[in-house]
Amino acid sequence: MADPDTDDLLVIDSVTRMDERHRGKVLVAGSHGGVYAAYLAALGRLRGVILNDAGGGKEDAGIGGLPYLDDAGIAAATISHRSARIGDGADMLARGVISHVNRLAAAVGCTPGMACAECAARLANAAIPEKAPPPKRESRFQLLANPGEPEVWGIDSASLVTPEDKDKILIIGSHGQLLGGRPETALKYDAVAAVYNDAGNGIDGAGTSRLPALDARGIAGATVAHDSARIGDARSSWDGGIITHVNETAKAMGGRPGMTAQAFVDAIAKAWAAHT
């Protein structure tokens, strides 16, 4: 079995937190297995990576990064969201069960049904990629700007939130689970509202724990159904997302489960404008 204390294996809660220590290593990361997370993994020139399948979701977006990583020369696998918490690398290593593997991971013996730790040990035999990763489209863009209301921005990853987002409504492609269960990871900087993907909820109800943490900061929070929008794709959440959970702050501003993401944003924007 893989040992988390060895030099070959590193465990983190998000691929957005990689640094030079991760180059050439096997990484178990709590991120979803979509293309944006795969892109960040590829930038790290990892030997191998295991991510969370986020329930697959719309168009199997939760595992969409696996063929991308094949193209980048990186062996990769996902664990089932029902076996370990998304956003929690240590839990994935301890309890995770492999759900999908890419071609390069299969070549070193990784298979669905295998324990995450065993797969990680096998990924240590994979080659380190030589080439740069395939390009990724822009991941932060304005969606709406109505006079007198907060601007609405689409952001494919929560890592891209900035201090300038304080008076904005953010549609974020990331999952709604706190990283490692830490409340401060709910949102890097304050905003009017943040909408995430529920990642299929998964074991222990993972996928919505950011919402009460946002309540504590007075930020309206919600998640969209993983089968209504592609995880890691803010534009998909905006175009077709259906709200599954809202926090108390959002509820007080007119947000409700069952709304479209755009209807939710309209309710929050009008409530915010009425009180400013």
LINNORGI-V227883 format. One record per residue. N is the residue number from 1. SS is DSSP state (alpha for helix, beta for strand, coil for the rest). D_FIRST is the distance of its C-alpha to the first C-alpha in whole Angstrom. Layout:
# LINNORGI-V227883
N,SS,D_FIRST  N,SS,D_FIRST
This chain:
# LINNORGI-V227883
1,coil,0  2,coil,4  3,coil,6  4,coil,10  5,coil,12  6,coil,11  7,coil,14  8,coil,12  9,beta,11  10,beta,14  11,beta,14  12,beta,18  13,coil,20  14,coil,22  15,alpha,22  16,alpha,26  17,alpha,24  18,coil,23  19,coil,25  20,alpha,25  21,alpha,21  22,alpha,20  23,coil,21  24,coil,19  25,coil,16  26,beta,13  27,beta,14  28,beta,14  29,beta,17  30,beta,19  31,beta,22  32,beta,23  33,coil,23  34,coil,26  35,alpha,28  36,alpha,29  37,alpha,25  38,alpha,24  39,alpha,27  40,alpha,26  41,alpha,23  42,alpha,24  43,alpha,27  44,coil,24  45,coil,23  46,coil,19  47,coil,17  48,beta,15  49,beta,16  50,beta,15  51,beta,18  52,beta,19  53,coil,22  54,coil,24  55,coil,25  56,coil,26  57,coil,30  58,alpha,33  59,alpha,33  60,alpha,29  61,alpha,29  62,alpha,26  63,alpha,24  64,coil,27  65,alpha,25  66,alpha,23  67,alpha,26  68,alpha,27  69,alpha,24  70,alpha,24  71,alpha,28  72,alpha,26  73,coil,24  74,coil,21  75,beta,18  76,beta,17  77,beta,16  78,beta,17  79,beta,16  80,coil,19  81,coil,21  82,coil,21  83,coil,18  84,coil,17  85,coil,20  86,coil,21  87,coil,22  88,coil,19  89,alpha,16  90,alpha,14  91,alpha,15  92,alpha,14  93,alpha,10  94,alpha,11  95,alpha,13  96,coil,13  97,beta,13  98,beta,14  99,beta,18  100,beta,19  101,beta,18  102,coil,20  103,alpha,22  104,alpha,20  105,alpha,16  106,alpha,17  107,alpha,18  108,coil,15  109,coil,14  110,coil,13  111,coil,15  112,coil,16  113,coil,15  114,coil,11  115,beta,9  116,alpha,9  117,alpha,6  118,alpha,5  119,alpha,8  120,alpha,8  121,alpha,6  122,alpha,9  123,alpha,11  124,coil,11  125,coil,13  126,coil,16  127,coil,19  128,coil,21  129,coil,24  130,coil,27  131,coil,29  132,coil,30  133,coil,29  134,coil,32  135,coil,34  136,coil,34  137,coil,37  138,coil,39  139,coil,37  140,beta,39  141,beta,43  142,beta,46  143,beta,46  144,beta,49  145,coil,52  146,coil,55  147,coil,58  148,coil,57  149,coil,54  150,coil,50  151,beta,49  152,beta,46  153,beta,43  154,beta,40  155,beta,37  156,coil,34  157,coil,32  158,alpha,32  159,alpha,31  160,alpha,35  161,coil,37  162,coil,40  163,alpha,42  164,alpha,45  165,alpha,43  166,coil,45  167,coil,48  168,beta,46  169,beta,44  170,beta,41  171,beta,39  172,beta,35  173,beta,33  174,beta,30  175,beta,28  176,coil,30  177,coil,27  178,coil,27  179,alpha,25  180,alpha,22  181,alpha,25  182,coil,28  183,alpha,31  184,alpha,32  185,alpha,30  186,coil,32  187,coil,34  188,coil,35  189,coil,39  190,coil,41  191,coil,43  192,coil,45  193,beta,42  194,beta,39  195,beta,38  196,beta,34  197,beta,32  198,coil,31  199,coil,28  200,coil,28  201,coil,28  202,coil,25  203,alpha,23  204,alpha,25  205,alpha,28  206,coil,26  207,coil,28  208,coil,31  209,coil,30  210,alpha,32  211,alpha,35  212,alpha,36  213,alpha,35  214,alpha,38  215,alpha,40  216,coil,40  217,coil,41  218,coil,44  219,coil,42  220,beta,43  221,beta,39  222,beta,38  223,beta,36  224,beta,36  225,coil,35  226,coil,32  227,coil,34  228,coil,37  229,coil,36  230,coil,33  231,coil,31  232,coil,31  233,coil,34  234,alpha,37  235,alpha,40  236,alpha,38  237,alpha,38  238,alpha,42  239,alpha,43  240,alpha,42  241,coil,40  242,beta,41  243,beta,40  244,beta,38  245,beta,38  246,beta,40  247,coil,40  248,alpha,43  249,alpha,45  250,alpha,44  251,alpha,46  252,alpha,49  253,coil,50  254,coil,50  255,coil,46  256,coil,45  257,coil,42  258,coil,44  259,coil,45  260,beta,45  261,alpha,43  262,alpha,46  263,alpha,48  264,alpha,46  265,alpha,47  266,alpha,50  267,alpha,50  268,alpha,49  269,alpha,51  270,alpha,54  271,alpha,53  272,alpha,52  273,alpha,55  274,alpha,57  275,coil,56  276,coil,56
